[in-house]
Amino acid sequence: MPETAPLHIAFLLYPDVTQLDLTGPAQVLSRLGNVRLDLVAKTREPVQTDAQFTLLPTASFAEVRRTDILCVPGGFGTVAVMEDAETLAWVRQVADTAQWVTSVCTGSLILAAAGLLTGYRAACHWASREQLTWFGAEPVAERVVFDRNRVSGGGVTAGIDFALALTAAIRGEAHAKFVQLSLEYDPAPPFDSGSPERADAATIARYRAMVDKFAPGRADKVRAIAERLAHAAPPR
Amino acid sequence: MPETAPLHIAFLLYPDVTQLDLTGPAQVLSRLGNVRLDLVAKTREPVQTDAQFTLLPTASFAEVRRTDILCVPGGFGTVAVMEDAETLAWVRQVADTAQWVTSVCTGSLILAAAGLLTGYRAACHWASREQLTWFGAEPVAERVVFDRNRVSGGGVTAGIDFALALTAAIRGEAHAKFVQLSLEYDPAPPFDSGSPERADAATIARYRAMVDKFAPGRADKVRAIAERLAHAAPPR
């Protein structure tokens, strides 16, 4: 590894996170070189993910007051976080001095609820993307979106593309290519159903029905959060 | 979710696993429907991964004596597992009655050391793939390889392709497409450096130098394990 500046990465960890939103980028970014990575939650107790296992925080909010790269993953737990003042306050605090403020999937909605995407272009999970407009952010239908020091990935697996692009921005393209080869990232999806533009109507309908079943009223809740924020005092 | 047969999935968890080898497939397979997923290790103590965080087992070897789907991930910890009789015995035991015996990345070498790939075609991380021949397995340079009830994925990120293909084999193509859409798996790698056929020579050389530095003599150790096994009595 050539000499590189030390970096700290903080991933926000919260209940019902989509674990691959976090573990995909964590795999890539752990190979930045001279990097320390933390999974940060309210406490160090295990945090339940959406995939039937927990993740163990490496630090609590109180232990991480600054970071170089903040990364906020998404998941069904997003809405609860958007309503949680303690978590939003931590996100704002570390974002304030971070070099890079980033998100994957519906993690973008958490950044938006923290007031951190107002006036920024951002990616998000396709099914929630338009909700960014309620927070004054501009949704973009791309896998990876850079806007000044905000970097965001689309839904779940886009976190890998996002993290490789961020690696290139930080350590250069040659290093990103090295990480890509190490992870044999030469994807070959067995089907062509990974976006609403490519999936068939029945598959899209089935996805929307699943969300309605497991997270009823989700969009309404997000809209209500946005409306409350619009009438609230600025976050700091 | 339509009525589907219940399934149990057991992921082998061990120190220095490449966590995305496990967490990628776990994300996909957790969406099989009517599924219970376990991360199984020697004990329930946290297990260090390669990415600066631990994974917490959901069960110990003693607690899981059967499974429907066994999945063995890879990583720098592979060689130690290949030398560990207790782990290999557990792998053999659960594989014996599993419907599907699977691996990702260098997890294929663990299955091979357990005697479970002799006479089978299998995928593996590109840099270790040829080592399968030492165990009587046939290496295949593909992202996903099915051979009877053995299913294997190539390096790290191939675990996502592998898990979608396995999802289709178990629950049908429509379900796999639904999971793919839910994970927005429409990959767009920012560079074309994900396989040794596509990466440039300097990148390949840098990868090999990294392995030599962090896992010196790795190939020699694997070969020695294979030679010992060739002289050993059959595993059962």
Chai-1 contact restraints between the chains, C-beta under 6 A:
chainA,res_idxA,chainB,res_idxB,connection_type,confidence,min_distance_angstrom,max_distance_angstrom,comment,restraint_id
A,Q19,B,T23,contact,1.0,0.0,6.0,A-B,restraint_1
A,L20,B,Q27,contact,1.0,0.0,6.0,A-B,restraint_2
A,T23,B,Q19,contact,1.0,0.0,6.0,A-B,restraint_3
A,T23,B,T23,contact,1.0,0.0,6.0,A-B,restraint_4
A,A26,B,A51,contact,1.0,0.0,6.0,A-B,restraint_5
A,Q27,B,L20,contact,1.0,0.0,6.0,A-B,restraint_6
A,Q27,B,A51,contact,1.0,0.0,6.0,A-B,restraint_7
A,S30,B,A51,contact,1.0,0.0,6.0,A-B,restraint_8
A,S30,B,Q52,contact,1.0,0.0,6.0,A-B,restraint_9
A,L37,B,Q52,contact,1.0,0.0,6.0,A-B,restraint_10
A,L39,B,F53,contact,1.0,0.0,6.0,A-B,restraint_11
A,P46,B,L56,contact,1.0,0.0,6.0,A-B,restraint_12
A,A51,B,A26,contact,1.0,0.0,6.0,A-B,restraint_13
A,A51,B,Q27,contact,1.0,0.0,6.0,A-B,restraint_14
A,A51,B,S30,contact,1.0,0.0,6.0,A-B,restraint_15
A,Q52,B,S30,contact,1.0,0.0,6.0,A-B,restraint_16
A,Q52,B,L37,contact,1.0,0.0,6.0,A-B,restraint_17
A,F53,B,L39,contact,1.0,0.0,6.0,A-B,restraint_18
A,F53,B,T58,contact,1.0,0.0,6.0,A-B,restraint_19
A,T54,B,L56,contact,1.0,0.0,6.0,A-B,restraint_20
A,L56,B,P46,contact,1.0,0.0,6.0,A-B,restraint_21
A,L56,B,T54,contact,1.0,0.0,6.0,A-B,restraint_22
A,L56,B,L56,contact,1.0,0.0,6.0,A-B,restraint_23
A,T58,B,F53,contact,1.0,0.0,6.0,A-B,restraint_24
A,W126,B,E184,contact,1.0,0.0,6.0,A-B,restraint_25
A,R143,B,A188,contact,1.0,0.0,6.0,A-B,restraint_26
A,G154,B,E184,contact,1.0,0.0,6.0,A-B,restraint_27
A,G155,B,E184,contact,1.0,0.0,6.0,A-B,restraint_28
A,V156,B,L183,contact,1.0,0.0,6.0,A-B,restraint_29
A,V156,B,E184,contact,1.0,0.0,6.0,A-B,restraint_30
A,T157,B,L183,contact,1.0,0.0,6.0,A-B,restraint_31
A,T157,B,E184,contact,1.0,0.0,6.0,A-B,restraint_32
A,T157,B,Y185,contact,1.0,0.0,6.0,A-B,restraint_33
A,A158,B,E184,contact,1.0,0.0,6.0,A-B,restraint_34
A,D161,B,A188,contact,1.0,0.0,6.0,A-B,restraint_35
A,L164,B,P190,contact,1.0,0.0,6.0,A-B,restraint_36
A,A165,B,P190,contact,1.0,0.0,6.0,A-B,restraint_37
A,K177,B,F191,contact,1.0,0.0,6.0,A-B,restraint_38
A,K177,B,S193,contact,1.0,0.0,6.0,A-B,restraint_39
A,K177,B,T203,contact,1.0,0.0,6.0,A-B,restraint_40
A,F178,B,T203,contact,1.0,0.0,6.0,A-B,restraint_41
A,F178,B,R206,contact,1.0,0.0,6.0,A-B,restraint_42
A,Q180,B,F191,contact,1.0,0.0,6.0,A-B,restraint_43
A,Q180,B,S193,contact,1.0,0.0,6.0,A-B,restraint_44
A,Q180,B,G194,contact,1.0,0.0,6.0,A-B,restraint_45
A,L181,B,S193,contact,1.0,0.0,6.0,A-B,restraint_46
A,L181,B,A199,contact,1.0,0.0,6.0,A-B,restraint_47
A,L181,B,T203,contact,1.0,0.0,6.0,A-B,restraint_48
A,L181,B,Y207,contact,1.0,0.0,6.0,A-B,restraint_49
A,S182,B,Y207,contact,1.0,0.0,6.0,A-B,restraint_50
A,L183,B,V156,contact,1.0,0.0,6.0,A-B,restraint_51
A,L183,B,T157,contact,1.0,0.0,6.0,A-B,restraint_52
A,E184,B,W126,contact,1.0,0.0,6.0,A-B,restraint_53
A,E184,B,G154,contact,1.0,0.0,6.0,A-B,restraint_54
A,E184,B,G155,contact,1.0,0.0,6.0,A-B,restraint_55
A,E184,B,V156,contact,1.0,0.0,6.0,A-B,restraint_56
A,E184,B,T157,contact,1.0,0.0,6.0,A-B,restraint_57
A,E184,B,A158,contact,1.0,0.0,6.0,A-B,restraint_58
A,E184,B,G194,contact,1.0,0.0,6.0,A-B,restraint_59
A,Y185,B,T157,contact,1.0,0.0,6.0,A-B,restraint_60
A,Y185,B,P189,contact,1.0,0.0,6.0,A-B,restraint_61
A,Y185,B,G194,contact,1.0,0.0,6.0,A-B,restraint_62
A,D186,B,G194,contact,1.0,0.0,6.0,A-B,restraint_63
A,D186,B,S195,contact,1.0,0.0,6.0,A-B,restraint_64
A,P187,B,P187,contact,1.0,0.0,6.0,A-B,restraint_65
A,A188,B,R143,contact,1.0,0.0,6.0,A-B,restraint_66
A,A188,B,D161,contact,1.0,0.0,6.0,A-B,restraint_67
A,P189,B,Y185,contact,1.0,0.0,6.0,A-B,restraint_68
A,P190,B,L164,contact,1.0,0.0,6.0,A-B,restraint_69
A,P190,B,A165,contact,1.0,0.0,6.0,A-B,restraint_70
A,F191,B,K177,contact,1.0,0.0,6.0,A-B,restraint_71
A,F191,B,Q180,contact,1.0,0.0,6.0,A-B,restraint_72
A,S193,B,K177,contact,1.0,0.0,6.0,A-B,restraint_73
A,S193,B,Q180,contact,1.0,0.0,6.0,A-B,restraint_74
A,S193,B,L181,contact,1.0,0.0,6.0,A-B,restraint_75
A,G194,B,Q180,contact,1.0,0.0,6.0,A-B,restraint_76
A,G194,B,E184,contact,1.0,0.0,6.0,A-B,restraint_77
A,G194,B,Y185,contact,1.0,0.0,6.0,A-B,restraint_78
A,G194,B,D186,contact,1.0,0.0,6.0,A-B,restraint_79
A,S195,B,D186,contact,1.0,0.0,6.0,A-B,restraint_80
A,A199,B,L181,contact,1.0,0.0,6.0,A-B,restraint_81
A,T203,B,K177,contact,1.0,0.0,6.0,A-B,restraint_82
A,T203,B,F178,contact,1.0,0.0,6.0,A-B,restraint_83
A,T203,B,L181,contact,1.0,0.0,6.0,A-B,restraint_84
A,R206,B,F178,contact,1.0,0.0,6.0,A-B,restraint_85
A,Y207,B,L181,contact,1.0,0.0,6.0,A-B,restraint_86
A,Y207,B,S182,contact,1.0,0.0,6.0,A-B,restraint_87
